Amino acid sequence: MSHGAGETYKGYFIKTVARAVNPHSAVSVLFEGSASVSQNPAAAYEDIVPESHIGEDQVFGTEFEAHRHAERAARKFIDGLKHEAKSA
């Protein structure tokens, strides 16, 4: 498992995690990415519960790809929150 560096986007803090989904494979290891979104920068030090991640389930050949996918899903989620706030 690897943790992304974390970043801020439109006032929210995004944290990503890449986890191996088949760590004992003799052929190749695949990774899934998950993200958390918080307005509290201290959330960078909290674990992401796999069942509460943002984005659809997909697997990738590298940890980097898993992190990037999770980051894009988090940005899309935040953009949706901002859109909802304008509509209300």
PyMOL CGO cylinders between C-alpha atoms (Angstrom):
from pymol import cmd
from pymol.cgo import CYLINDER

trace = [
    CYLINDER, 0.00, 0.00, 0.00, 1.25, 3.47, -0.80, 0.3, 1, 1, 1, 1, 1, 1,
    CYLINDER, 1.25, 3.47, -0.80, -0.04, 6.89, 0.18, 0.3, 1, 1, 1, 1, 1, 1,
    CYLINDER, -0.04, 6.89, 0.18, -0.18, 9.82, -2.21, 0.3, 1, 1, 1, 1, 1, 1,
    CYLINDER, -0.18, 9.82, -2.21, 1.43, 13.13, -1.26, 0.3, 1, 1, 1, 1, 1, 1,
    CYLINDER, 1.43, 13.13, -1.26, -1.96, 14.78, -0.79, 0.3, 1, 1, 1, 1, 1, 1,
    CYLINDER, -1.96, 14.78, -0.79, -3.02, 18.10, -2.21, 0.3, 1, 1, 1, 1, 1, 1,
    CYLINDER, -3.02, 18.10, -2.21, -5.60, 20.83, -1.90, 0.3, 1, 1, 1, 1, 1, 1,
    CYLINDER, -5.60, 20.83, -1.90, -8.23, 21.49, -4.53, 0.3, 1, 1, 1, 1, 1, 1,
    CYLINDER, -8.23, 21.49, -4.53, -10.89, 24.23, -4.29, 0.3, 1, 1, 1, 1, 1, 1,
    CYLINDER, -10.89, 24.23, -4.29, -10.59, 24.40, -0.51, 0.3, 1, 1, 1, 1, 1, 1,
    CYLINDER, -10.59, 24.40, -0.51, -10.65, 20.62, 0.05, 0.3, 1, 1, 1, 1, 1, 1,
    CYLINDER, -10.65, 20.62, 0.05, -7.78, 18.30, 0.93, 0.3, 1, 1, 1, 1, 1, 1,
    CYLINDER, -7.78, 18.30, 0.93, -7.43, 15.17, -1.24, 0.3, 1, 1, 1, 1, 1, 1,
    CYLINDER, -7.43, 15.17, -1.24, -5.58, 12.09, -0.03, 0.3, 1, 1, 1, 1, 1, 1,
    CYLINDER, -5.58, 12.09, -0.03, -5.07, 9.01, -2.19, 0.3, 1, 1, 1, 1, 1, 1,
    CYLINDER, -5.07, 9.01, -2.19, -4.05, 5.44, -1.40, 0.3, 1, 1, 1, 1, 1, 1,
    CYLINDER, -4.05, 5.44, -1.40, -3.05, 2.63, -3.78, 0.3, 1, 1, 1, 1, 1, 1,
    CYLINDER, -3.05, 2.63, -3.78, -3.53, -0.93, -2.53, 0.3, 1, 1, 1, 1, 1, 1,
    CYLINDER, -3.53, -0.93, -2.53, -2.41, -4.16, -4.15, 0.3, 1, 1, 1, 1, 1, 1,
    CYLINDER, -2.41, -4.16, -4.15, -5.43, -6.30, -4.96, 0.3, 1, 1, 1, 1, 1, 1,
    CYLINDER, -5.43, -6.30, -4.96, -3.46, -9.46, -5.70, 0.3, 1, 1, 1, 1, 1, 1,
    CYLINDER, -3.46, -9.46, -5.70, -0.18, -9.06, -3.80, 0.3, 1, 1, 1, 1, 1, 1,
    CYLINDER, -0.18, -9.06, -3.80, 0.80, -12.73, -4.05, 0.3, 1, 1, 1, 1, 1, 1,
    CYLINDER, 0.80, -12.73, -4.05, 0.42, -13.05, -7.81, 0.3, 1, 1, 1, 1, 1, 1,
    CYLINDER, 0.42, -13.05, -7.81, 3.32, -14.72, -9.58, 0.3, 1, 1, 1, 1, 1, 1,
    CYLINDER, 3.32, -14.72, -9.58, 2.52, -12.90, -12.83, 0.3, 1, 1, 1, 1, 1, 1,
    CYLINDER, 2.52, -12.90, -12.83, 1.89, -9.25, -11.96, 0.3, 1, 1, 1, 1, 1, 1,
    CYLINDER, 1.89, -9.25, -11.96, 0.47, -7.19, -9.14, 0.3, 1, 1, 1, 1, 1, 1,
    CYLINDER, 0.47, -7.19, -9.14, -2.58, -5.01, -9.77, 0.3, 1, 1, 1, 1, 1, 1,
    CYLINDER, -2.58, -5.01, -9.77, -3.54, -1.94, -7.74, 0.3, 1, 1, 1, 1, 1, 1,
    CYLINDER, -3.54, -1.94, -7.74, -6.76, -0.14, -6.88, 0.3, 1, 1, 1, 1, 1, 1,
    CYLINDER, -6.76, -0.14, -6.88, -6.83, 3.50, -5.87, 0.3, 1, 1, 1, 1, 1, 1,
    CYLINDER, -6.83, 3.50, -5.87, -9.06, 5.23, -3.38, 0.3, 1, 1, 1, 1, 1, 1,
    CYLINDER, -9.06, 5.23, -3.38, -9.38, 8.81, -2.25, 0.3, 1, 1, 1, 1, 1, 1,
    CYLINDER, -9.38, 8.81, -2.25, -10.70, 10.78, 0.67, 0.3, 1, 1, 1, 1, 1, 1,
    CYLINDER, -10.70, 10.78, 0.67, -11.84, 14.39, 0.60, 0.3, 1, 1, 1, 1, 1, 1,
    CYLINDER, -11.84, 14.39, 0.60, -11.79, 16.62, 3.66, 0.3, 1, 1, 1, 1, 1, 1,
    CYLINDER, -11.79, 16.62, 3.66, -11.80, 20.29, 4.56, 0.3, 1, 1, 1, 1, 1, 1,
    CYLINDER, -11.80, 20.29, 4.56, -9.39, 19.46, 7.37, 0.3, 1, 1, 1, 1, 1, 1,
    CYLINDER, -9.39, 19.46, 7.37, -5.71, 19.22, 6.28, 0.3, 1, 1, 1, 1, 1, 1,
    CYLINDER, -5.71, 19.22, 6.28, -5.05, 17.01, 9.34, 0.3, 1, 1, 1, 1, 1, 1,
    CYLINDER, -5.05, 17.01, 9.34, -7.03, 14.28, 7.50, 0.3, 1, 1, 1, 1, 1, 1,
    CYLINDER, -7.03, 14.28, 7.50, -3.79, 13.56, 5.63, 0.3, 1, 1, 1, 1, 1, 1,
    CYLINDER, -3.79, 13.56, 5.63, -2.77, 11.46, 8.61, 0.3, 1, 1, 1, 1, 1, 1,
    CYLINDER, -2.77, 11.46, 8.61, -5.96, 9.39, 8.81, 0.3, 1, 1, 1, 1, 1, 1,
    CYLINDER, -5.96, 9.39, 8.81, -6.38, 6.05, 7.04, 0.3, 1, 1, 1, 1, 1, 1,
    CYLINDER, -6.38, 6.05, 7.04, -8.90, 5.69, 4.24, 0.3, 1, 1, 1, 1, 1, 1,
    CYLINDER, -8.90, 5.69, 4.24, -11.37, 2.90, 4.92, 0.3, 1, 1, 1, 1, 1, 1,
    CYLINDER, -11.37, 2.90, 4.92, -11.60, 0.84, 1.69, 0.3, 1, 1, 1, 1, 1, 1,
    CYLINDER, -11.60, 0.84, 1.69, -15.40, 0.68, 1.85, 0.3, 1, 1, 1, 1, 1, 1,
    CYLINDER, -15.40, 0.68, 1.85, -15.71, 4.48, 1.91, 0.3, 1, 1, 1, 1, 1, 1,
    CYLINDER, -15.71, 4.48, 1.91, -13.57, 5.43, -1.07, 0.3, 1, 1, 1, 1, 1, 1,
    CYLINDER, -13.57, 5.43, -1.07, -14.63, 7.77, -3.85, 0.3, 1, 1, 1, 1, 1, 1,
    CYLINDER, -14.63, 7.77, -3.85, -14.81, 6.57, -7.44, 0.3, 1, 1, 1, 1, 1, 1,
    CYLINDER, -14.81, 6.57, -7.44, -15.67, 3.38, -9.25, 0.3, 1, 1, 1, 1, 1, 1,
    CYLINDER, -15.67, 3.38, -9.25, -13.71, 0.21, -8.67, 0.3, 1, 1, 1, 1, 1, 1,
    CYLINDER, -13.71, 0.21, -8.67, -10.96, -0.30, -11.23, 0.3, 1, 1, 1, 1, 1, 1,
    CYLINDER, -10.96, -0.30, -11.23, -7.56, -1.94, -11.12, 0.3, 1, 1, 1, 1, 1, 1,
    CYLINDER, -7.56, -1.94, -11.12, -4.33, -0.65, -12.63, 0.3, 1, 1, 1, 1, 1, 1,
    CYLINDER, -4.33, -0.65, -12.63, -0.92, -2.06, -13.47, 0.3, 1, 1, 1, 1, 1, 1,
    CYLINDER, -0.92, -2.06, -13.47, 0.97, 0.55, -11.43, 0.3, 1, 1, 1, 1, 1, 1,
    CYLINDER, 0.97, 0.55, -11.43, 0.52, 2.39, -8.16, 0.3, 1, 1, 1, 1, 1, 1,
    CYLINDER, 0.52, 2.39, -8.16, 0.95, 5.69, -10.01, 0.3, 1, 1, 1, 1, 1, 1,
    CYLINDER, 0.95, 5.69, -10.01, -2.04, 4.98, -12.27, 0.3, 1, 1, 1, 1, 1, 1,
    CYLINDER, -2.04, 4.98, -12.27, -4.16, 4.00, -9.25, 0.3, 1, 1, 1, 1, 1, 1,
    CYLINDER, -4.16, 4.00, -9.25, -3.27, 7.26, -7.45, 0.3, 1, 1, 1, 1, 1, 1,
    CYLINDER, -3.27, 7.26, -7.45, -4.03, 9.37, -10.55, 0.3, 1, 1, 1, 1, 1, 1,
    CYLINDER, -4.03, 9.37, -10.55, -7.41, 7.67, -11.04, 0.3, 1, 1, 1, 1, 1, 1,
    CYLINDER, -7.41, 7.67, -11.04, -8.33, 8.25, -7.39, 0.3, 1, 1, 1, 1, 1, 1,
    CYLINDER, -8.33, 8.25, -7.39, -7.25, 11.90, -7.60, 0.3, 1, 1, 1, 1, 1, 1,
    CYLINDER, -7.25, 11.90, -7.60, -9.39, 12.49, -10.71, 0.3, 1, 1, 1, 1, 1, 1,
    CYLINDER, -9.39, 12.49, -10.71, -12.39, 10.85, -9.02, 0.3, 1, 1, 1, 1, 1, 1,
    CYLINDER, -12.39, 10.85, -9.02, -11.92, 13.08, -5.96, 0.3, 1, 1, 1, 1, 1, 1,
    CYLINDER, -11.92, 13.08, -5.96, -11.69, 16.24, -8.09, 0.3, 1, 1, 1, 1, 1, 1,
    CYLINDER, -11.69, 16.24, -8.09, -14.87, 15.22, -9.94, 0.3, 1, 1, 1, 1, 1, 1,
    CYLINDER, -14.87, 15.22, -9.94, -16.59, 14.63, -6.60, 0.3, 1, 1, 1, 1, 1, 1,
    CYLINDER, -16.59, 14.63, -6.60, -15.52, 18.10, -5.33, 0.3, 1, 1, 1, 1, 1, 1,
    CYLINDER, -15.52, 18.10, -5.33, -16.67, 19.75, -8.56, 0.3, 1, 1, 1, 1, 1, 1,
    CYLINDER, -16.67, 19.75, -8.56, -20.06, 18.07, -8.02, 0.3, 1, 1, 1, 1, 1, 1,
    CYLINDER, -20.06, 18.07, -8.02, -20.25, 19.45, -4.48, 0.3, 1, 1, 1, 1, 1, 1,
    CYLINDER, -20.25, 19.45, -4.48, -19.48, 22.95, -5.72, 0.3, 1, 1, 1, 1, 1, 1,
    CYLINDER, -19.48, 22.95, -5.72, -22.14, 22.61, -8.45, 0.3, 1, 1, 1, 1, 1, 1,
    CYLINDER, -22.14, 22.61, -8.45, -24.76, 21.45, -5.90, 0.3, 1, 1, 1, 1, 1, 1,
    CYLINDER, -24.76, 21.45, -5.90, -23.97, 24.42, -3.65, 0.3, 1, 1, 1, 1, 1, 1,
    CYLINDER, -23.97, 24.42, -3.65, -24.56, 26.87, -6.54, 0.3, 1, 1, 1, 1, 1, 1,
    CYLINDER, -24.56, 26.87, -6.54, -27.88, 25.19, -7.44, 0.3, 1, 1, 1, 1, 1, 1,
    CYLINDER, -27.88, 25.19, -7.44, -29.26, 25.34, -3.90, 0.3, 1, 1, 1, 1, 1, 1,
]
cmd.load_cgo(trace, "trace")
